[in-house]
């Protein structure tokens, strides 16, 4: 919450003013191209003095370095006592830097209110110039370039502290999701922190912002509140380039609930377009169960879900529109006991099955010619409240540590794109702990390179291009599958001939993921190496592009646990000495060679010396070789020393500074 102290002659607050398509500062763009763009600025000024005022507005567009790009000065207008006036200004920008997920360039719009030549109010609005469109034929287009929306969902929830997170924490989340290969986030079903949206603007994460609500609807006052929430949501965030869709249907609130009618959601669609006139407003929402989804008329309808066929049809109800898969990869694989819900310490086989579930689903989604994009459920593990267990279907666990599926998504990013503030470019990851197993074995590698060479103890196994096998049906989504990754090649082949699932003699189902198929619609398929002879030691993958080495990943067979090693997760933001910022501190259990021992689950104690405090459990038990605590700052900056101990292991210490 912020308290703004202003002169009585000032720019209004868009939400507080309650003026459709007005109030505050509203920035829109027209005729956007690489050559030029027109910036339209509406500025709403109120005079709370007891006398009329003669007012002039000066609007200046500043570049990243704070240099003036263009400026426009209004004529002098008389604003009556207690009255208000909307100034409309046009700025023409030559060769603008356009906002794009791969290059999220931000301008600053400086607005000055002048009375008798004196500045009485000044507002700075960060904004990005871009244009977007959605269509079944053309897909999603930004700045005249077709772009695949590669998204996930996010709840702004953290262990121990819930939603009470610092601005820096939201930035760190956005950075991790961007580095995972996502370019889009569907926000949780409530107003998320402006700090997260600030980070999305900065880092190039596109967003759909949903109206607050979930599985509930009631006629009367509740519907009035929904209508107002839509207006307030758009008024708060309409100037953000990251927001490309506005979700105006209540999440999972289908016909049968009082008030959840086609007429009401059609009205919600119209409200959004009233609040943001023109061709840059795109509503989205559920079509499931609608009697007449064409009448509801969401600009970007969410796809249906059919349990009978385990598919996401759209054309049968909206043949003229493209659709968006708002959630995929989790619930369809076993409901609350989904095989996609896997803690990071569940072991290699289950983590690979989770990655396979998302690969299989994403490949199927992308095979639909009407697909405008999709968002996995979910980016980060979180507490739910509706079920006793954590939702563990995230690419990152609740402590923001990556699972194997994280690297699958990272492999979908374009190797040639380099980002200023996030890890980007070529990558390769061996999804294997290289612990003892039946030999020969299978090794799955995720990479965005054109070929990968695999080595065991320095000896080349083979060089592979990306998988390109056929698509197959997954089979029944039931829990309790006996997952067998370590079949012989003959057993694997028999299983694939029977479909993706085969029967054991006992009648138990076995699942055979990463069979070299179900990948032809992906931006980048995995590299599946079969018949690899197991030898303890070093497993190495080299990713090459055009024959040149571009990325390397090395995995060592872990020895016995010997020491702790502390790692501090700042993710682009130093720990701020404000009493509320926090960072994750990881104590990794390593062997004598410095390899994290993934089976290790020691209890680890942490000690702090300096202006900080541990939030949550201490001691804490390690999961998959890593113990994590939250380190929260005090209000005094200074040096902080962190120590970690565990029985039978060499301790570790590290110093950092809060700023």
C-alpha positions as CSV (number, residue, x, y, z in Angstrom):
1,X,0.0,0.0,0.0
2,X,1.3,3.5,-0.9
3,X,0.2,6.9,0.3
4,X,0.6,9.6,-2.3
5,X,0.7,13.3,-1.2
6,X,-0.1,15.6,-4.1
7,X,-0.9,19.2,-4.8
8,X,-4.6,19.9,-5.1
9,X,-4.0,20.2,-8.8
10,X,-2.8,16.8,-9.9
11,X,-3.1,13.7,-12.1
12,X,-5.9,11.5,-10.8
13,X,-5.6,7.8,-9.9
14,X,-7.2,5.6,-12.6
15,X,-8.7,3.1,-10.2
16,X,-9.9,5.7,-7.6
17,X,-11.4,8.0,-10.3
18,X,-13.7,5.2,-11.7
19,X,-13.8,6.7,-15.3
20,X,-14.3,4.1,-18.1
21,X,-11.2,4.2,-20.4
22,X,-10.0,7.2,-18.5
23,X,-8.6,8.6,-15.2
24,X,-4.9,8.8,-14.5
25,X,-2.6,8.3,-17.5
26,X,-3.6,6.0,-20.3
27,X,-1.0,5.3,-23.0
28,X,-2.0,3.7,-26.3
29,X,-0.2,3.1,-29.6
30,X,-1.2,3.2,-33.2
31,X,0.5,2.5,-36.6
32,X,3.3,0.6,-34.8
33,X,6.2,-0.5,-37.1
34,X,9.9,-0.7,-37.0
35,X,9.9,2.7,-38.9
36,X,7.6,4.7,-36.6
37,X,4.8,4.6,-34.0
38,X,2.2,7.0,-32.7
39,X,1.9,7.3,-29.0
40,X,-1.5,8.5,-27.7
41,X,-1.5,9.8,-24.1
42,X,-4.6,10.6,-22.2
43,X,-4.0,12.5,-19.0
44,X,-6.8,13.2,-16.5
45,X,-6.2,16.2,-14.3
46,X,-8.4,17.2,-11.3
47,X,-8.5,20.7,-9.7
48,X,-9.4,20.4,-6.0
49,X,-8.7,24.1,-5.3
50,X,-11.5,26.5,-4.6
51,X,-10.6,28.6,-7.6
52,X,-10.3,27.7,-11.3
53,X,-6.8,27.0,-12.6
54,X,-5.1,27.5,-16.0
55,X,-3.3,24.3,-16.7
56,X,-0.7,23.0,-19.3
57,X,0.6,19.5,-19.7
58,X,4.1,18.7,-20.9
59,X,4.6,15.0,-21.9
60,X,8.0,13.7,-22.6
61,X,9.1,10.2,-23.8
62,X,12.5,9.2,-22.3
63,X,14.7,6.3,-23.5
64,X,16.5,3.8,-21.3
65,X,19.3,6.3,-20.6
66,X,16.9,9.0,-19.6
67,X,17.4,11.0,-22.9
68,X,14.5,12.8,-24.5
69,X,13.0,11.0,-27.5
70,X,10.0,13.2,-28.1
71,X,8.0,15.8,-26.2
72,X,4.6,17.4,-26.6
73,X,3.2,20.5,-24.9
74,X,-0.5,21.0,-24.6
75,X,-2.4,24.3,-25.0
76,X,-3.4,26.0,-21.8
77,X,-6.8,24.8,-20.5
78,X,-9.0,26.2,-17.8
79,X,-10.0,23.7,-15.2
80,X,-12.8,24.8,-13.0
81,X,-12.7,24.6,-9.2
82,X,-13.7,21.0,-8.3
83,X,-13.6,20.1,-12.0
84,X,-11.4,17.8,-14.1
85,X,-10.1,17.7,-17.6
86,X,-8.6,15.0,-19.9
87,X,-5.7,16.2,-22.0
88,X,-5.1,14.2,-25.3
89,X,-1.7,14.3,-26.8
90,X,0.0,12.5,-29.7
91,X,3.7,11.8,-30.0
92,X,5.2,10.4,-33.2
93,X,8.3,8.3,-32.6
94,X,10.7,7.6,-35.4
95,X,12.5,4.2,-35.4
96,X,11.1,3.2,-32.1
97,X,12.6,0.4,-29.9
98,X,9.7,-2.1,-29.8
99,X,8.9,-4.1,-26.7
100,X,9.2,-7.9,-27.4
101,X,9.8,-10.9,-25.1
102,X,13.3,-11.3,-26.7
103,X,14.1,-7.6,-26.3
104,X,11.8,-6.0,-23.7
105,X,12.7,-2.3,-24.3
106,X,11.0,0.1,-21.9
107,X,10.5,3.8,-22.2
108,X,9.6,6.2,-19.5
109,X,6.8,8.7,-20.1
110,X,7.3,11.8,-18.0
111,X,4.1,13.9,-17.4
112,X,4.3,17.4,-15.9
113,X,1.4,19.6,-14.9
114,X,2.3,23.3,-15.0
115,X,0.4,26.2,-13.5
116,X,1.8,29.6,-14.3
117,X,5.0,28.0,-15.5
118,X,5.6,26.1,-12.3
119,X,5.5,22.3,-12.1
120,X,2.8,21.3,-9.5
121,X,2.7,17.5,-10.2
122,X,4.9,15.1,-12.1
123,X,4.2,11.4,-12.9
124,X,6.6,8.9,-14.5
125,X,5.0,5.9,-16.3
126,X,7.1,3.1,-17.6
127,X,5.8,1.7,-20.8
128,X,6.7,-0.3,-23.9
129,X,5.7,0.2,-27.5
130,X,4.3,-2.9,-29.2
131,X,1.3,-4.2,-31.2
132,X,-0.2,-7.7,-30.9
133,X,-2.9,-9.8,-32.6
134,X,-4.4,-13.2,-32.3
135,X,-6.0,-15.3,-35.1
136,X,-6.6,-18.9,-36.0
137,X,-4.8,-18.4,-39.3
138,X,-1.9,-16.3,-38.2
139,X,-1.5,-17.4,-34.5
140,X,-0.1,-14.9,-32.0
141,X,1.7,-12.0,-33.7
142,X,3.8,-9.3,-32.0
143,X,5.3,-6.4,-34.0
144,X,4.5,-8.3,-37.2
145,X,6.4,-11.4,-36.1
146,X,4.6,-14.7,-35.3
147,X,5.6,-16.0,-31.9
148,X,4.9,-19.3,-30.1
149,X,3.5,-18.5,-26.6
150,X,5.4,-20.9,-24.3
151,X,3.8,-20.3,-20.9
152,X,3.2,-21.5,-17.4
153,X,1.0,-20.6,-14.4
154,X,2.1,-18.9,-11.2
155,X,0.8,-18.6,-7.6
156,X,2.7,-15.9,-5.6
157,X,3.2,-18.2,-2.7
158,X,6.4,-18.9,-0.7
159,X,7.2,-21.4,2.0
160,X,6.7,-20.2,5.6
161,X,5.6,-16.6,4.6
162,X,2.8,-17.3,2.2
163,X,2.0,-14.2,0.0
164,X,3.9,-11.7,2.3
165,X,6.8,-11.4,-0.2
166,X,9.2,-8.6,-0.9
167,X,9.4,-6.9,-4.3
168,X,12.8,-8.5,-4.9
169,X,11.3,-11.9,-4.3
170,X,8.8,-11.4,-7.1
171,X,11.6,-10.3,-9.4
172,X,13.6,-13.4,-8.6
173,X,10.6,-15.6,-9.4
174,X,10.1,-13.8,-12.7
175,X,13.8,-14.2,-13.6
176,X,13.7,-18.0,-12.8
177,X,10.6,-18.5,-14.9
178,X,12.2,-16.6,-17.8
179,X,15.4,-18.6,-17.5
180,X,13.3,-21.8,-17.6
181,X,12.4,-21.0,-21.2
182,X,8.9,-19.6,-20.6
183,X,7.9,-16.3,-22.3
184,X,4.4,-16.1,-20.7
185,X,2.8,-16.4,-17.3
186,X,-0.8,-16.9,-16.4
187,X,-1.2,-15.2,-13.0
188,X,-3.1,-16.7,-10.1
189,X,-6.8,-15.9,-9.7
190,X,-6.3,-12.7,-7.5
191,X,-4.5,-9.4,-7.9
192,X,-0.8,-10.3,-7.9
193,X,1.9,-7.9,-6.7
194,X,2.7,-5.0,-9.0
195,X,6.4,-5.9,-8.4
196,X,5.9,-9.2,-10.3
197,X,4.4,-7.4,-13.2
198,X,7.2,-4.8,-13.1
199,X,9.6,-7.7,-13.5
200,X,7.6,-9.1,-16.4
201,X,7.8,-5.8,-18.1
202,X,11.6,-5.7,-17.6
203,X,12.4,-9.3,-18.4
204,X,10.0,-9.9,-21.3
205,X,7.5,-12.2,-19.7
206,X,4.1,-11.8,-21.3
207,X,1.1,-12.1,-19.0
208,X,-2.6,-12.9,-18.9
209,X,-4.2,-11.2,-15.9
210,X,-7.3,-12.9,-14.5
211,X,-10.2,-11.3,-12.7
212,X,-10.2,-12.4,-9.0
213,X,-12.4,-15.5,-8.4
214,X,-12.4,-19.3,-8.4
215,X,-15.2,-21.9,-8.6
216,X,-17.8,-19.5,-7.2
217,X,-20.5,-17.3,-8.5
218,X,-23.6,-15.8,-7.0
219,X,-26.3,-13.5,-8.4
220,X,-26.6,-9.9,-7.0
221,X,-23.8,-8.1,-5.2
222,X,-21.2,-10.7,-6.1
223,X,-21.7,-10.1,-9.8
224,X,-21.5,-6.4,-9.3
225,X,-18.1,-6.9,-7.6
226,X,-16.9,-9.0,-10.5
227,X,-17.8,-6.2,-12.9
228,X,-16.0,-3.7,-10.9
229,X,-13.0,-5.9,-10.4
230,X,-12.6,-6.2,-14.2
231,X,-12.6,-2.4,-14.5
232,X,-10.2,-1.9,-11.7
233,X,-7.8,-4.6,-13.0
234,X,-7.6,-3.0,-16.4
235,X,-7.3,0.5,-15.0
236,X,-4.4,-0.6,-12.8
237,X,-2.3,-2.4,-15.4
238,X,-3.4,-1.2,-18.9
239,X,-0.1,0.6,-19.5
240,X,2.0,-2.5,-19.1
241,X,3.4,-4.0,-22.3
242,X,3.6,-7.4,-20.7
243,X,-0.2,-7.9,-20.3
244,X,-1.4,-9.3,-23.6
245,X,-4.7,-10.9,-22.4
246,X,-7.3,-10.1,-19.8
247,X,-9.1,-13.2,-18.4
248,X,-12.6,-12.0,-17.6
249,X,-14.2,-15.3,-16.8
250,X,-14.1,-16.5,-13.2
251,X,-11.7,-19.4,-13.0
252,X,-13.3,-22.8,-13.3
253,X,-16.8,-21.3,-12.7
254,X,-19.0,-23.1,-15.1
255,X,-22.7,-23.0,-15.9
256,X,-24.8,-24.5,-13.1
257,X,-23.5,-22.0,-10.6
258,X,-25.9,-19.1,-10.0
259,X,-25.1,-16.2,-12.2
260,X,-22.5,-18.0,-14.3
261,X,-24.4,-17.5,-17.5
262,X,-23.4,-16.8,-21.1
263,X,-25.1,-13.4,-20.8
264,X,-23.0,-12.4,-17.8
265,X,-19.7,-13.4,-19.3
266,X,-20.5,-11.7,-22.6
267,X,-21.1,-8.6,-20.5
268,X,-17.7,-9.1,-18.9
269,X,-16.2,-9.2,-22.4
270,X,-17.9,-6.0,-23.3
271,X,-16.8,-4.2,-20.1
272,X,-13.2,-5.0,-20.9
273,X,-13.5,-3.5,-24.4
274,X,-15.2,-0.4,-23.0
275,X,-12.3,0.0,-20.6
276,X,-9.7,-0.5,-23.3
277,X,-11.1,0.7,-26.7
278,X,-9.4,-0.2,-29.9
279,X,-7.7,-3.3,-31.4
280,X,-5.2,-4.0,-28.6
281,X,-7.7,-5.4,-26.0
282,X,-7.9,-9.2,-26.0
283,X,-10.3,-10.9,-23.6
284,X,-9.8,-14.6,-22.6
285,X,-11.8,-17.1,-20.7
286,X,-13.3,-20.6,-20.3
287,X,-15.6,-22.0,-22.9
288,X,-16.3,-25.3,-21.1
289,X,-20.0,-25.9,-20.7
290,X,-21.1,-22.7,-22.4
291,X,-24.4,-23.0,-24.2
292,X,-23.3,-20.5,-26.8
293,X,-19.6,-19.8,-26.6
294,X,-19.8,-17.8,-29.9
295,X,-22.1,-15.4,-28.1
296,X,-19.8,-15.0,-25.1
297,X,-17.2,-14.1,-27.7
298,X,-14.0,-14.1,-25.8
299,X,-11.2,-12.9,-28.1
300,X,-8.9,-15.7,-27.0
301,X,-11.1,-18.6,-25.9
302,X,-9.6,-21.2,-23.6
303,X,-9.8,-24.7,-25.0
304,X,-12.3,-27.3,-23.7
305,X,-11.3,-30.4,-21.8
306,X,-13.1,-33.7,-22.6
307,X,-12.6,-36.5,-20.1
308,X,-14.0,-39.0,-22.6
309,X,-11.2,-38.5,-25.1
310,X,-8.6,-36.8,-22.9
311,X,-8.3,-34.1,-25.4
312,X,-8.7,-30.3,-25.8
313,X,-11.1,-29.7,-28.7
314,X,-12.2,-26.3,-29.8
315,X,-13.1,-26.4,-33.5
316,X,-16.4,-28.2,-32.8
317,X,-17.8,-25.3,-30.9
318,X,-15.7,-22.3,-32.2
319,X,-14.6,-23.2,-35.7
320,X,-13.5,-19.7,-36.6
321,X,-11.3,-19.0,-33.6
322,X,-7.9,-20.0,-32.3
323,X,-7.7,-21.2,-28.8
324,X,-5.4,-21.2,-25.8
325,X,-4.6,-24.1,-23.4
326,X,-4.6,-22.3,-20.0
327,X,-3.5,-25.3,-18.0
328,X,-2.0,-28.6,-19.1
329,X,0.2,-31.4,-17.9
330,X,-1.0,-32.1,-14.4
331,X,-4.6,-33.0,-13.5
332,X,-5.1,-35.3,-16.6
333,X,-2.4,-37.6,-15.3
334,X,-4.2,-38.7,-12.1
335,X,-6.1,-35.8,-10.5
336,X,-5.0,-35.0,-7.0
337,X,-2.6,-38.0,-7.2
338,X,-1.2,-37.0,-10.6
339,X,2.1,-38.6,-11.7
340,X,3.1,-35.0,-12.6
341,X,3.0,-34.1,-8.9
342,X,6.5,-35.1,-7.9
343,X,8.7,-33.7,-5.1
344,X,12.3,-33.0,-6.1
345,X,13.4,-35.8,-3.9
346,X,11.2,-38.4,-5.5
347,X,14.1,-39.9,-7.5
348,X,15.2,-39.9,-11.1
349,X,12.5,-42.2,-12.5
350,X,9.6,-40.2,-11.2
351,X,11.2,-36.9,-12.2
352,X,11.7,-38.2,-15.7
353,X,8.0,-39.4,-15.8
354,X,6.9,-35.9,-14.8
355,X,9.0,-34.4,-17.6
356,X,7.5,-36.9,-20.0
357,X,4.0,-36.0,-19.0
358,X,4.6,-32.4,-19.9
359,X,6.5,-33.2,-23.1
360,X,3.7,-35.5,-24.2
361,X,1.0,-32.9,-23.5
362,X,2.9,-30.0,-25.0
363,X,3.5,-32.0,-28.2
364,X,-0.1,-32.8,-28.5
365,X,-1.1,-29.2,-27.8
366,X,1.2,-27.9,-30.5
367,X,-0.3,-30.4,-33.0
368,X,-3.6,-28.5,-33.0
369,X,-3.6,-26.1,-35.9
370,X,-5.8,-23.6,-34.0
371,X,-3.4,-23.4,-31.0
372,X,-2.4,-19.9,-30.0
373,X,-0.2,-21.1,-27.2
374,X,-0.4,-22.8,-23.8
375,X,0.5,-22.5,-20.1
376,X,1.7,-25.5,-18.1
377,X,0.2,-26.1,-14.6
378,X,2.4,-25.0,-12.9
379,X,5.7,-23.1,-12.8
380,X,6.5,-23.4,-9.1
381,X,5.3,-25.8,-6.4
382,X,2.9,-24.2,-3.9
383,X,0.6,-24.7,-0.9
384,X,-3.0,-24.9,-2.1
385,X,-5.4,-24.9,0.9
386,X,-7.8,-27.2,-1.0
387,X,-5.7,-30.3,-0.4
388,X,-3.3,-31.3,2.4
389,X,-0.3,-31.9,0.1
390,X,1.8,-29.3,-1.7
391,X,1.0,-28.9,-5.4
392,X,4.2,-30.5,-6.6
393,X,3.7,-30.3,-10.3
394,X,6.0,-27.3,-10.7
395,X,9.1,-27.0,-12.8
396,X,10.7,-25.6,-9.7
397,X,10.0,-26.8,-6.2
398,X,8.7,-24.5,-3.4
399,X,12.3,-23.5,-2.5
400,X,12.8,-22.5,-6.2
401,X,15.1,-25.4,-7.0
402,X,14.7,-26.9,-10.5
403,X,13.4,-30.4,-11.3
404,X,14.2,-32.2,-14.5
405,X,11.2,-30.8,-16.3
406,X,12.6,-27.3,-15.8
407,X,15.4,-28.2,-18.2
408,X,12.9,-29.7,-20.7
409,X,11.3,-26.3,-20.9
410,X,14.6,-24.5,-21.0
411,X,15.5,-26.6,-24.1
412,X,12.5,-25.0,-25.8
413,X,14.1,-21.5,-25.8
414,X,15.9,-20.3,-28.9
415,X,19.6,-20.9,-28.7
416,X,20.4,-17.8,-30.8
417,X,18.6,-15.3,-28.5
418,X,20.7,-13.6,-25.8
419,X,19.0,-11.7,-23.0
420,X,20.6,-8.9,-21.1
421,X,19.4,-9.8,-17.6
422,X,18.7,-13.6,-17.7
423,X,20.6,-16.8,-18.5
424,X,20.0,-17.5,-22.1
425,X,21.5,-19.0,-25.3
426,X,22.5,-22.6,-26.0
427,X,22.0,-25.2,-23.2
428,X,22.4,-28.9,-22.6
429,X,21.3,-30.9,-19.6
430,X,21.7,-34.6,-18.8
431,X,18.5,-35.8,-17.0
432,X,20.3,-38.5,-15.1
433,X,22.1,-38.8,-11.7
434,X,24.4,-41.6,-13.2
435,X,24.0,-43.7,-10.1
436,X,24.2,-47.5,-10.2
437,X,21.6,-49.1,-12.6
438,X,20.9,-52.0,-14.9
439,X,23.1,-51.9,-17.9
440,X,22.7,-51.1,-20.8
441,X,20.5,-48.1,-20.0
442,X,18.8,-45.1,-21.4
443,X,20.0,-41.5,-21.1
444,X,17.8,-38.5,-21.8
445,X,19.4,-35.2,-22.7
446,X,17.5,-31.9,-23.0
447,X,19.2,-29.4,-25.3
448,X,18.4,-26.6,-27.8
449,X,21.5,-27.5,-29.8
450,X,21.3,-29.2,-33.2
451,X,23.2,-32.3,-32.1
452,X,24.5,-33.8,-28.9
453,X,27.5,-36.1,-28.4
454,X,27.4,-38.3,-25.2
455,X,30.5,-39.6,-23.5
456,X,31.0,-42.1,-20.7
457,X,34.4,-41.7,-18.9
458,X,35.8,-39.8,-21.9
459,X,34.7,-42.4,-24.5
460,X,32.1,-41.3,-27.1
461,X,28.9,-43.3,-27.0
462,X,27.3,-41.7,-30.0
463,X,26.3,-38.4,-31.7
464,X,22.6,-37.9,-32.0
465,X,20.2,-35.5,-33.7
466,X,17.0,-34.6,-31.8
467,X,14.4,-37.3,-31.4
468,X,11.9,-37.5,-34.3
469,X,9.8,-40.7,-33.6
470,X,6.1,-41.0,-34.1
471,X,3.3,-39.7,-31.8
472,X,1.5,-42.3,-29.8
473,X,-1.5,-42.4,-27.4
474,X,-0.5,-42.1,-23.7
475,X,-3.0,-44.5,-22.4
476,X,-5.1,-44.4,-19.2
477,X,-4.4,-41.6,-16.7
478,X,-4.4,-43.6,-13.5
479,X,-2.0,-43.4,-10.6
480,X,0.2,-46.2,-9.3
481,X,2.0,-47.0,-12.5
482,X,5.2,-49.0,-12.0
483,X,7.6,-46.9,-14.0
484,X,10.5,-48.8,-15.6
485,X,13.2,-46.7,-17.2
486,X,15.8,-49.4,-17.1
487,X,14.4,-52.0,-19.5
488,X,16.5,-53.7,-22.0
489,X,16.2,-52.5,-25.6
490,X,14.1,-55.6,-26.4
491,X,11.7,-55.0,-23.5
492,X,11.4,-51.3,-24.5
493,X,10.6,-52.3,-28.1
494,X,7.9,-54.7,-27.0
495,X,6.4,-52.1,-24.8
496,X,6.3,-49.6,-27.6
497,X,4.7,-52.1,-30.0
498,X,1.9,-52.5,-27.5
499,X,1.4,-48.7,-27.3
500,X,3.0,-46.5,-24.8
501,X,1.9,-48.9,-22.1
502,X,2.6,-52.6,-21.8
503,X,1.4,-55.3,-19.4
504,X,3.6,-57.2,-17.1
505,X,2.9,-60.9,-16.3
506,X,1.3,-59.7,-13.0
507,X,-1.0,-57.5,-14.9
508,X,0.5,-54.3,-13.6
509,X,0.8,-51.4,-16.0
510,X,4.3,-50.2,-17.0
511,X,4.9,-46.8,-18.7
512,X,7.6,-46.3,-21.2
513,X,8.4,-42.6,-21.4
514,X,11.0,-41.0,-23.6
515,X,10.6,-43.5,-26.4
516,X,12.1,-41.1,-29.0
517,X,8.7,-40.0,-30.1
518,X,5.9,-37.6,-29.2
519,X,8.1,-34.7,-30.1
520,X,7.5,-33.6,-33.7
521,X,5.5,-30.5,-32.8
522,X,8.0,-29.3,-30.2
523,X,10.3,-26.4,-30.8
524,X,13.2,-28.7,-29.8
525,X,12.9,-32.4,-29.2
526,X,14.9,-34.2,-26.5
527,X,17.9,-36.4,-27.4
528,X,17.3,-40.0,-26.2
529,X,20.4,-42.3,-26.1
530,X,19.7,-46.0,-25.7
531,X,21.9,-49.0,-25.1
532,X,24.3,-47.0,-23.0
533,X,26.7,-49.2,-21.0
534,X,26.7,-48.1,-17.4
535,X,30.1,-47.4,-15.9
536,X,30.5,-45.4,-12.7
537,X,32.4,-42.1,-13.2
538,X,31.7,-39.3,-15.6
539,X,28.8,-38.8,-18.0
540,X,29.3,-35.9,-20.3
541,X,27.1,-34.3,-23.0
542,X,28.4,-31.7,-25.6
543,X,25.8,-29.7,-27.5
544,X,26.8,-28.5,-30.9
545,X,25.3,-26.0,-33.3
546,X,26.6,-26.0,-36.9
547,X,29.3,-28.4,-35.8
548,X,30.7,-26.1,-33.1
549,X,30.6,-26.8,-29.4
550,X,27.9,-24.5,-27.9
551,X,27.1,-26.0,-24.4
552,X,28.4,-28.7,-22.1
553,X,26.9,-30.7,-19.2
554,X,28.8,-33.1,-16.9
555,X,27.4,-35.5,-14.4
556,X,29.5,-37.6,-12.0
557,X,28.5,-40.7,-10.1
558,X,28.2,-39.5,-6.5
559,X,30.5,-41.0,-3.8
560,X,29.8,-41.0,-0.1
561,X,28.7,-37.7,1.4
562,X,31.7,-35.8,2.8
563,X,31.0,-32.0,3.1
564,X,28.5,-29.2,3.0
565,X,28.7,-26.3,0.5
566,X,26.5,-23.2,0.9
567,X,25.0,-21.5,-2.1
568,X,23.2,-18.1,-1.9
569,X,20.3,-17.5,-4.3
570,X,20.2,-13.7,-5.2
571,X,18.9,-14.2,-8.7
572,X,19.7,-10.7,-9.9
573,X,18.7,-8.8,-6.7
574,X,20.9,-8.3,-3.7
575,X,19.4,-8.9,-0.3
576,X,17.8,-5.5,0.7
577,X,18.1,-4.4,4.3
578,X,14.4,-3.4,4.7
579,X,13.3,-6.0,7.2
580,X,11.1,-7.9,4.7
581,X,13.3,-9.0,1.8
582,X,14.5,-12.6,1.9
583,X,16.7,-15.0,-0.1
584,X,17.0,-18.8,-0.2
585,X,20.1,-20.3,1.3
586,X,21.0,-23.8,0.0
587,X,23.4,-26.2,1.9
588,X,24.4,-28.8,-0.7
589,X,25.7,-32.2,0.5
590,X,28.7,-33.1,-1.6
591,X,31.2,-35.9,-2.0
592,X,35.0,-35.4,-2.1
593,X,34.8,-34.5,-5.8
594,X,32.3,-31.7,-5.3
595,X,29.3,-33.7,-6.7
596,X,25.9,-33.2,-5.0
597,X,24.9,-36.5,-3.5
598,X,21.2,-36.7,-4.6
599,X,20.2,-39.6,-2.2
600,X,21.5,-37.7,0.9
601,X,18.9,-36.6,3.4
602,X,20.9,-35.4,6.3
603,X,19.6,-33.0,8.9
604,X,21.4,-29.7,8.6
605,X,21.7,-26.9,11.2
606,X,22.2,-23.2,10.2
607,X,23.7,-20.4,12.2
608,X,23.5,-16.7,11.4
609,X,25.8,-13.9,12.5
610,X,24.8,-10.4,11.4
611,X,21.6,-8.4,10.5
612,X,19.4,-11.3,9.4
613,X,17.2,-14.0,10.7
614,X,16.2,-17.5,9.6
615,X,12.5,-18.0,8.8
616,X,11.0,-21.5,9.1
617,X,12.5,-24.8,10.2
618,X,16.1,-25.0,11.6
619,X,17.4,-27.6,11.6
620,X,16.0,-28.8,8.3
621,X,16.3,-32.1,6.5
622,X,17.9,-32.2,3.1
623,X,15.9,-33.2,0.1
624,X,17.8,-34.7,-2.9
625,X,21.0,-33.6,-1.3
626,X,20.1,-30.0,-0.6
627,X,18.8,-28.4,2.6
628,X,17.1,-25.0,2.3
629,X,16.3,-22.1,4.6
630,X,14.9,-18.6,4.1
631,X,17.2,-15.8,5.2
632,X,15.3,-12.6,6.0
633,X,17.0,-9.3,6.3
634,X,16.9,-6.8,9.2
635,X,16.5,-3.1,8.7
636,X,20.2,-2.4,9.2
637,X,22.5,-3.2,6.3
638,X,25.8,-5.1,7.0
639,X,27.8,-8.3,6.6
640,X,26.0,-11.6,7.3
641,X,27.8,-14.8,8.0
642,X,26.0,-18.1,7.4
643,X,27.2,-21.4,8.7
644,X,25.9,-24.9,8.1
645,X,26.5,-28.1,10.1
646,X,25.5,-31.7,9.8
647,X,26.7,-34.8,11.7
648,X,29.5,-36.6,9.9
649,X,30.0,-33.8,7.3
650,X,32.5,-31.0,7.0
651,X,30.7,-27.7,7.9
652,X,30.5,-24.8,5.5
653,X,30.3,-21.0,5.9
654,X,29.8,-18.1,3.6
655,X,29.6,-14.3,3.9
656,X,27.2,-11.9,2.1
657,X,26.1,-8.4,2.7
658,X,22.6,-6.9,2.8
659,X,22.4,-3.5,1.1
